[in-house]
Amino acid sequence: MINKTTRSHYEKYKEMARDCHVTFKNKEFPMDRTKETIIELFKRDNHLNNIPLYEFDSYFYVGKFYHGREWIPSSLAENVCMYKHLLIYEVVGAEPVFVD
């Protein structure tokens, strides 16, 4: 599976997840959904907008803001984007195709 995105969007949320030490590799992922369910949702909408936003709320990353790190989520919207990035690229296993 592929996912069209911009390089800057992909890199931003990849770095944010890394800086926050958040990953779904070799771990269970959120929202009490199976991997197969996440894949089916991705096939229907590759932005995963079919997952209600409130389901991400309980997974808001709360961490210390380290000096010099820009990618720590500063809003619920950025938090949702970070978790969607992880679902798309780590759980679904989609390959990014950069459109810029």
N, C-alpha and C positions, 0 to 999 in steps of 0.2 A: 504494500500500500504506500501511496505517496501523499504528501501534504504540501500544497502550495503556500508559500509564506515569503516574507522578506527576510533577507539575511539579518538585518538589524533586530527585527522582532524575535527571530529564532535565537540569536546570540544573547540578547538582553535577558530572556527568561531562562536560558540555559545557565548563564552566569549567576543569575539571581538564585536559582535552585542550588547551584554549587556553593555559593556564599552562605546560604542558609542551611547547608548540609541536609537538604531534603531530597530524597530519592525514593522511587518505587522499585528499583532494581533489587531483586531478591527479598522484597518485603511485600506485605499486604498493602493494597491500595485502598483508598477511602470509600466511603459511601455505601458500604455493604453491597457492592456490586461485584459480579464475577468479571474476569478478564474477557470472557466471551460476550457479556452484556456490553462492556465498554467498547469492544470492537464493533458490535452491531450498531450502537449509538453513533460511533464514528462514521460508519458506512452511510448512515442516513444523513448525518450533518458533520462534516469534517472540522467544524469549529466547536463541536460539542455543546452548542447552544440548546440542545434538547435535554441537558441536565439543568434542573432549576438552580438558580444562583444560591438559594438558601442552603442547598446541600453542601456548598463550599464553605459556608460561614463558620462551621464548627472546626474547620481545618485552617483557620487563619494563623499564619506564622507569626508568632510573637517572640521576638528575640531582641537582643541588645543591638543598638545601632553602633556599629564600629566606625571609628574615624577613618575616612578615606574609602569606605565602601558605599557605592551609590546604588547597588542593586537590591538592597533589602526592601521587601514590599512596604510601601508607605500607605497603601490604601487597600480596601477590600477588592477593588477592581484589579489592581496589580497582583494581589494574592490569587484571585481567580485565574488570571492569565498564567501565572506560574504553575498552578496545579493542572490547568488544561494542557500546558506544554508537557508536563510530566506524563499525563495520561496519554497524550497523542504519541509522544516519542519513546517513552519507556514501556508503557503498558500495551498500547496498540502496536508499537514497533514501526510506525510510519517513517518513511524517509523524507527529509525535507527537499523540496524543489524550490529553489529561490527564483522569485519573479522579478528581481531588480538587478 
